[in-house]
Amino acid sequence: MSIGTKISLLIALLAALFMLNLVLGSVDIPIDRLLNALFGKATQKSDAMIVWNFRMPKIIAAMLSGASLGISGLLMQTFFRNPIAGPFVLGISSGASLGVALFILASGWLSSFAFFSFLGTSNWMLILMAMFGAGLVLFLLMLISWRISDINTLLILGLMFGSATSAIVSLLQYFSSQEALQQFVLWSMGSLTGVTWAELTLLLPICLIFIVLTFGLSKTLDALLLGDQYALSMGVNVRRAQQQIIIVTAVLAGGITAFCGPIAFVGIAVPHLARLFFQTHRHLILLLGTVLLGMITLLLCQLIAQLPGSDQMLPINVVTSFLGAPMVIYIVLSRRTI
């Protein structure tokens, strides 16, 4: 099967899951009413409201999250030449969690500052604090990357940043109230349902710009996969390429975490699905395949999570863990190399 045929199959599957996510939910909307709602000819106002205000933002958030986390995972696996590296290996997710924990679990202390009191407890404040935490970790990593070029040292430091921030979060959880703790736990489970059009207008262009920029790094990523010395012999500025990868990963993974909460396993599993499906190590093809498979994976997980026909909804992390964990276990046991 040619690469073009495989891409066409993925696009068809993506379109099918897109439509299923529109049709299925706590309220089933027949396909004829759905089409009328999409083209502004809804006979029932509730159809248009459900489709455009609830389901469409959730679907776009799922597609954007899958593509961004998949790309971030592929970059990290190439960067560290490690098959189980993920987008949060640099501590970006832990940094975002620390920002959210400071906002939710230490809200009484933060409210004493006029700036935080002005913003109140809005969802935008939650996003701002998550981006602040992720940005802080990114800033520290960039300072270190200017002085240290060894990627293994950078990996260890990223893990240590993650451990340190997780320890602070655990301390805040220990001293927090039950209500605040419950709110933080719900955020940590990840959710695509709370993303609004207003938030998407900020998140969508940022992620799209950085995803497109990643395609411009495809030849550099091919060279880095074969080692720093080979990349240098091909004229690649390794230090600058490493910093570009760190920035792109931090923005994509940090942005998704800030708006949707941490989403597990997608960034680790999706790049491997792309390699298995396309049987190639060329990053131009892998990047496109990872984007499509990331969207497909999150749409499938979201479809399962919303339990069609029921008012109940599972946390997205529960579903992604059930699907992603077996893939990671398979990778470790088979000792596949990238």
C-alpha positions as CSV (number, residue, x, y, z in Angstrom):
1,M,0.0,0.0,0.0
2,S,1.5,3.4,-1.0
3,I,2.0,6.3,1.4
4,G,-0.7,8.3,-0.5
5,T,-3.2,5.5,0.0
6,K,-2.4,5.2,3.7
7,I,-2.8,9.0,4.2
8,S,-6.2,8.8,2.3
9,L,-7.3,6.1,4.6
10,L,-6.4,8.1,7.7
11,I,-8.2,11.2,6.4
12,A,-11.3,9.1,5.7
13,L,-11.2,7.6,9.2
14,L,-10.7,11.1,10.7
15,A,-13.7,12.4,8.8
16,A,-15.8,9.4,10.0
17,L,-14.8,10.0,13.7
18,F,-15.4,13.7,13.3
19,M,-19.0,13.0,12.2
20,L,-19.6,10.4,14.9
21,N,-18.5,12.9,17.6
22,L,-21.0,15.4,16.2
23,V,-23.9,12.9,16.0
24,L,-23.4,10.9,19.2
25,G,-23.6,12.2,22.7
26,S,-26.0,12.5,25.6
27,V,-28.5,13.7,23.1
28,D,-28.4,11.9,19.7
29,I,-29.0,14.1,16.7
30,P,-30.0,12.4,13.4
31,I,-27.8,13.1,10.5
32,D,-30.4,15.2,8.6
33,R,-30.9,17.5,11.6
34,L,-27.2,17.6,12.1
35,L,-26.5,18.8,8.5
36,N,-29.2,21.4,8.9
37,A,-27.6,22.7,12.1
38,L,-24.2,22.8,10.5
39,F,-25.4,24.9,7.5
40,G,-27.6,27.2,9.6
41,K,-30.9,25.7,8.7
42,A,-31.7,24.0,12.0
43,T,-35.4,23.4,12.6
44,Q,-34.7,23.2,16.3
45,K,-32.6,25.8,18.1
46,S,-31.4,23.2,20.5
47,D,-29.7,21.4,17.7
48,A,-27.6,24.4,16.6
49,M,-26.7,25.2,20.2
50,I,-25.6,21.6,21.0
51,V,-23.6,21.3,17.7
52,W,-21.9,24.7,17.7
53,N,-21.6,25.6,21.4
54,F,-20.8,22.2,22.9
55,R,-19.7,19.5,20.4
56,M,-17.8,21.5,17.8
57,P,-15.4,23.2,20.3
58,K,-14.8,19.9,22.0
59,I,-14.0,18.2,18.7
60,I,-11.6,20.9,17.6
61,A,-9.9,20.8,21.0
62,A,-9.5,17.0,20.7
63,M,-8.0,17.2,17.2
64,L,-5.7,20.0,18.2
65,S,-4.6,18.2,21.4
66,G,-4.0,15.0,19.6
67,A,-1.9,16.6,16.8
68,S,0.1,18.8,19.3
69,L,0.8,16.1,21.8
70,G,1.7,13.6,19.0
71,I,4.1,16.1,17.4
72,S,5.6,16.9,20.8
73,G,6.2,13.2,21.5
74,L,7.8,12.6,18.2
75,L,10.2,15.5,18.7
76,M,11.2,14.3,22.2
77,Q,11.8,10.7,21.0
78,T,14.0,12.0,18.2
79,F,15.7,14.6,20.5
80,F,16.6,12.0,23.1
81,R,16.7,9.0,20.7
82,N,14.6,7.2,23.3
83,P,11.5,5.3,22.2
84,I,9.6,6.0,25.5
85,A,10.3,9.7,25.7
86,G,7.1,11.8,25.8
87,P,6.2,15.5,25.5
88,F,6.2,16.0,29.3
89,V,9.7,14.4,29.9
90,L,11.2,17.9,30.3
91,G,8.9,18.7,33.2
92,I,6.6,21.0,31.2
93,S,3.5,19.2,32.5
94,S,4.7,19.3,36.1
95,G,5.4,23.0,35.7
96,A,1.8,23.6,34.5
97,S,0.5,21.5,37.3
98,L,2.4,23.6,39.8
99,G,0.9,26.8,38.4
100,V,-2.6,25.3,38.7
101,A,-1.9,24.0,42.1
102,L,-0.8,27.4,43.3
103,F,-4.0,28.9,42.0
104,I,-6.4,26.3,43.3
105,L,-4.8,24.9,46.4
106,A,-3.2,28.1,47.6
107,S,-6.0,30.4,46.4
108,G,-6.4,32.0,49.8
109,W,-2.8,33.1,49.8
110,L,-2.9,34.3,46.2
111,S,-6.0,36.3,46.7
112,S,-4.1,38.6,49.0
113,F,-2.4,40.0,45.9
114,A,-4.5,42.7,44.0
115,F,-3.7,41.2,40.6
116,F,-4.9,37.7,41.4
117,S,-7.9,39.1,43.3
118,F,-8.9,41.1,40.2
119,L,-8.8,38.0,38.0
120,G,-10.8,36.1,40.5
121,T,-11.4,32.4,39.9
122,S,-12.2,32.4,36.2
123,N,-11.1,29.7,33.8
124,W,-8.7,32.2,32.2
125,M,-6.9,32.6,35.5
126,L,-6.4,28.8,35.6
127,I,-5.0,28.9,32.1
128,L,-2.7,31.8,32.9
129,M,-1.3,30.1,36.0
130,A,-0.7,26.8,34.0
131,M,1.1,28.7,31.3
132,F,3.1,30.5,33.9
133,G,4.3,27.3,35.4
134,A,5.1,25.7,32.1
135,G,6.9,28.9,31.0
136,L,9.0,28.9,34.1
137,V,10.2,25.4,33.5
138,L,10.9,26.3,29.9
139,F,12.9,29.4,30.9
140,L,15.1,27.3,33.3
141,L,15.6,24.6,30.6
142,M,16.6,27.2,28.0
143,L,19.1,28.8,30.4
144,I,20.7,25.3,31.0
145,S,20.7,24.4,27.3
146,W,22.9,27.4,26.6
147,R,25.5,25.9,28.8
148,I,25.0,22.2,28.5
149,S,24.8,20.4,25.1
150,D,24.6,16.9,26.4
151,I,21.0,15.7,25.9
152,N,21.2,13.0,28.6
153,T,22.1,15.6,31.2
154,L,19.2,17.8,30.0
155,L,16.9,14.8,30.3
156,I,18.0,14.1,33.8
157,L,17.5,17.8,34.8
158,G,14.1,17.8,33.2
159,L,13.1,14.8,35.2
160,M,14.5,16.5,38.4
161,F,12.5,19.6,37.6
162,G,9.4,17.4,37.3
163,S,10.1,15.7,40.6
164,A,10.7,19.0,42.4
165,T,7.5,20.5,41.1
166,S,5.5,17.4,41.9
167,A,6.9,17.5,45.5
168,I,5.6,21.1,45.9
169,V,2.2,20.1,44.4
170,S,2.0,17.2,46.9
171,L,2.8,19.5,49.7
172,L,0.1,21.9,48.6
173,Q,-2.4,19.0,48.4
174,Y,-1.5,17.9,51.9
175,F,-2.4,21.3,53.4
176,S,-5.4,22.1,51.1
177,S,-9.1,21.9,51.8
178,Q,-11.2,19.0,50.5
179,E,-13.0,21.2,48.1
180,A,-9.8,22.7,46.6
181,L,-8.3,19.2,46.4
182,Q,-11.3,17.8,44.5
183,Q,-11.1,20.7,42.0
184,F,-7.4,20.1,41.4
185,V,-7.9,16.3,41.0
186,L,-10.6,16.9,38.4
187,W,-8.3,19.3,36.5
188,S,-5.4,16.7,36.6
189,M,-7.7,14.1,34.9
190,G,-7.8,16.3,31.8
191,S,-10.9,17.5,30.0
192,L,-11.8,18.6,26.5
193,T,-15.3,19.6,27.3
194,G,-14.6,22.9,29.0
195,V,-12.7,24.5,26.1
196,T,-14.7,27.4,24.7
197,W,-14.6,29.2,21.4
198,A,-13.0,32.2,23.1
199,E,-10.2,29.9,24.4
200,L,-9.8,28.2,21.0
201,T,-9.2,31.5,19.3
202,L,-6.1,31.8,21.3
203,L,-5.0,28.2,21.4
204,L,-5.7,27.3,17.8
205,P,-3.4,29.8,16.0
206,I,-0.6,29.2,18.4
207,C,-0.6,25.4,18.0
208,L,-1.1,25.6,14.2
209,I,1.8,28.0,13.8
210,F,4.2,25.8,15.8
211,I,3.0,22.6,14.1
212,V,3.7,24.1,10.7
213,L,7.1,25.3,11.9
214,T,7.9,21.7,12.9
215,F,7.5,20.5,9.3
216,G,10.3,22.9,8.4
217,L,12.6,21.0,10.8
218,S,12.0,17.6,9.1
219,K,15.4,17.3,7.5
220,T,17.1,18.5,10.7
221,L,15.2,15.8,12.6
222,D,16.3,13.2,10.1
223,A,19.9,14.2,10.7
224,L,19.6,14.3,14.5
225,L,18.1,10.8,14.5
226,L,21.5,9.5,13.2
227,G,23.5,11.3,15.9
228,D,24.9,14.7,16.7
229,Q,28.2,14.0,14.8
230,Y,26.3,13.1,11.6
231,A,24.1,16.1,11.9
232,L,27.2,18.4,12.3
233,S,28.7,16.8,9.2
234,M,25.5,17.6,7.3
235,G,25.8,21.3,8.3
236,V,23.2,21.3,11.0
237,N,23.6,23.7,13.9
238,V,22.9,21.1,16.6
239,R,22.7,23.5,19.5
240,R,20.2,25.8,17.7
241,A,18.2,22.8,16.5
242,Q,18.0,21.4,20.1
243,Q,16.7,24.8,21.4
244,Q,14.2,25.0,18.6
245,I,12.9,21.5,19.5
246,I,12.7,22.4,23.2
247,I,10.7,25.6,22.5
248,V,8.3,23.9,20.1
249,T,7.6,21.0,22.5
250,A,7.2,23.3,25.4
251,V,4.7,25.6,23.6
252,L,2.6,22.7,22.2
253,A,2.6,20.5,25.3
254,G,2.4,23.4,27.7
255,G,-0.4,25.1,25.7
256,I,-2.5,21.9,25.6
257,T,-1.9,21.2,29.3
258,A,-2.9,24.8,30.2
259,F,-6.2,24.7,28.3
260,C,-7.2,21.0,28.6
261,G,-5.2,19.7,31.5
262,P,-2.6,16.9,31.4
263,I,-3.5,14.2,28.8
264,A,-1.5,11.0,29.3
265,F,0.1,8.5,26.9
266,V,-1.0,10.2,23.6
267,G,2.4,11.8,23.1
268,I,4.3,8.5,23.7
269,A,2.0,6.1,21.8
270,V,1.0,8.1,18.7
271,P,4.5,8.5,17.1
272,H,5.0,4.8,17.4
273,L,1.6,4.2,15.7
274,A,2.8,6.4,12.9
275,R,6.1,4.5,12.5
276,L,4.3,1.1,12.5
277,F,1.7,2.3,10.0
278,F,4.0,4.0,7.6
279,Q,7.1,1.8,8.1
280,T,9.5,4.7,7.7
281,H,11.8,7.0,9.7
282,R,11.5,10.0,7.4
283,H,10.2,12.8,9.6
284,L,8.3,14.6,6.8
285,I,6.0,11.5,6.5
286,L,6.1,10.8,10.2
287,L,5.0,14.3,11.1
288,L,2.0,14.2,8.8
289,G,1.1,10.7,10.0
290,T,1.5,11.7,13.6
291,V,-0.8,14.7,13.2
292,L,-3.5,12.6,11.6
293,L,-3.2,9.7,14.0
294,G,-3.1,12.1,17.0
295,M,-6.4,13.6,15.9
296,I,-7.9,10.2,15.2
297,T,-6.7,8.8,18.6
298,L,-8.1,11.7,20.6
299,L,-11.4,11.7,18.7
300,L,-11.8,8.0,19.4
301,C,-10.9,8.5,23.1
302,Q,-13.4,11.4,23.3
303,L,-16.1,9.3,21.7
304,I,-15.5,6.5,24.2
305,A,-15.3,9.0,27.1
306,Q,-18.6,10.7,26.5
307,L,-20.4,7.3,26.7
308,P,-23.0,8.0,23.9
309,G,-26.6,7.9,25.1
310,S,-25.6,8.6,28.7
311,D,-25.3,11.8,30.7
312,Q,-22.1,10.5,32.3
313,M,-18.6,11.3,31.0
314,L,-15.3,9.6,31.8
315,P,-12.2,11.6,32.4
316,I,-10.2,11.7,29.1
317,N,-7.0,10.5,30.9
318,V,-8.8,7.3,31.9
319,V,-9.5,6.4,28.3
320,T,-6.1,7.5,26.9
321,S,-4.3,5.5,29.6
322,F,-6.3,2.3,28.8
323,L,-5.4,2.7,25.1
324,G,-1.9,4.1,25.5
325,A,-0.5,2.0,28.3
326,P,-0.6,-1.3,26.4
327,M,1.3,0.4,23.5
328,V,4.0,1.6,25.8
329,I,4.3,-1.8,27.5
330,Y,4.6,-3.4,24.0
331,I,7.4,-0.9,23.1
332,V,9.3,-1.7,26.2
333,L,9.0,-5.5,26.0
334,S,9.8,-5.6,22.3
335,R,12.7,-3.2,22.8
336,R,12.0,-1.4,19.6
337,T,14.4,1.3,18.5
338,I,13.6,4.5,16.7
